Amino acid sequence: MKGMMISILLGMVMLIGCKSYLHLSVDRSSTSDIPFERRKPASANKAIIISTNGPQLEPKYYEVMGKVMSQVENMTSLENHCMDAMEMLRHEAEKVGADALINVSCTPDKYSANASGTAIAFRNSEETLKVLRDIKAVLE
């Protein structure tokens, strides 16, 4: 009985150690082509992702800042590849002061994912958020 308990404990320690190693080996990166003069101070608000699965915002409500890209590599095949890549994309948009992302796409692979989108700045935040609610845009 004592030997079985020790074996189970050793197995659990090994499993936890392997899982920790796998999480440490994930490479994440993000970048943008947004020129310095289009960047704004980072906002305390989280950048919104306007899904392509719903109505789109008319261009009169925003200014295009530029393209944002992210890449996540060396992931296990059990993790949600695009979820990590999308969060990196959102983080990059927030760094350059974008209010939202449009035209977002993600390409998963077995052990990686690439995401890209267009960073936008709202012309009038309150009005634009009201319009997004009114058109029932799918926000992520």
RANOR-V577727 format. One line per field, one symbol per residue. phi: phi as a letter, one per 40 degrees, with the letter a starting at -180 (. if undefined). Layout:
phi=???
This chain:
phi=.cccccccccccccccccccccccccbbaaaabccdcccbccccccccbccccacbccdccabccicbbaabbgccccccdcccccccccccccccgccabbfcabbcbcbaabbaabcbbccadccccccccccfccbb
